[in-house]
Amino acid sequence: MKLKVRGRPMSRGLAILLLLGAVILSLVLFFAIAFPPVVRDLRSFIVDIPARIPLLVASFKRFPMADKIGVDEVARKAQTAFAASATYLFTSLPNWLAHLFDILTAVFLSIYFMLEGEHVYGFFLSLFPLEARTRLDRTLKVAEHKMSKWLLGQGLLMLILGVCSTVVFMALHVRYAILLGVLMGLLNLIPIAGGVITIIAAAGVAALDSWTKMAGVLIFYAVYINIENAILTPRIMRSSVNLMGITVLVALLVGTSLAGIVGALVAVPTAALISVLLDEYAVQKDAKADARALSPTQLQPPPSLLS
């Protein structure tokens, strides 16, 4: 279905412009709303930590066996660690700027392929003989359809989890509710590990205020993950590429190690493409596999043979 403006189909350039505008607006709102509370609390923590460490040391010295543990030495190491962390954050700023440049490069490449992708695709197919070209064209179109279904389905699952998490965290008055909700949605892309990391982080932040909030966060996630596995995933992902969790995880690890953030962005679509290509060209589909795919009623002999 094509979007229309005043009864006419929207041009590709205008659609790309609107998409980029929506992405930029979302990022601006996210950094304007979600990050200031974190930065403010972190700055307050860094300012107050030199004064708090002596008080913590004095409290620990009241416990028996405190002298044998070496509380003063632990305090000195803690101060050194905080100083090293601050130095690392300052010196790693150029690296973060380099990652930002990589992301911008990926965005501009994506825009280029959106505008000129059909010409590049036609040139690529022209490199193959006619018979192979027809089969490859059919296979790549199937891969495009299934990858699109997978990306849209996974994006919808991430959006649902992010919105639900944000609403629940705000209702429970958990600190950094928006930031944690966005992280819950984004890391839902990583099977198992992403959910474990984010729920531990959310539960830990909630526990800073009260154990009741932490229990509420854990109960919400337990209920949601069962609803997602039983209802959402089977309905949303049924027509997409069947990527196993280990495939997604390995693809993300390989993509990140090869090309950093940009590699992670293209890792899962690349894995889906490879999966479809292997299914078409490498998997041996013999008669036995086809027979196992038939239903039991199809395997029964006709009545004339049973009499």
HELIX and SHEET records of a PDB file:
HELIX    1   1 ARG A   12  ILE A   33  1                                  22    
HELIX    2   2 PHE A   35  PHE A   60  1                                  26    
HELIX    3   3 ALA A   66  ILE A   69  1                                   4    
HELIX    4   4 VAL A   71  THR A   91  1                                  21    
HELIX    5   5 LEU A   93  LEU A  125  1                                  33    
HELIX    6   6 LEU A  130  ALA A  171  1                                  42    
HELIX    7   7 ALA A  177  LEU A  186  1                                  10    
HELIX    8   8 LEU A  187  LEU A  189  5                                   3    
HELIX    9   9 ALA A  193  ALA A  207  1                                  15    
HELIX   10  10 TRP A  211  ILE A  227  1                                  17    
HELIX   11  11 GLU A  228  LEU A  232  3                                   5    
HELIX   12  12 THR A  233  ILE A  236  1                                   4    
HELIX   13  13 GLY A  245  TYR A  281  1                                  37    
HELIX   14  14 ALA A  287  ALA A  293  1                                   7    
HELIX   15  15 PRO A  296  LEU A  299  1                                   4    
HELIX   16  16 PRO A  303  LEU A  306  1                                   4    
SHEET    1   A 2 LYS A   4  VAL A   5  0                                        
SHEET    2   A 2 ARG A   8  PRO A   9 -1                                        
END                                                                             
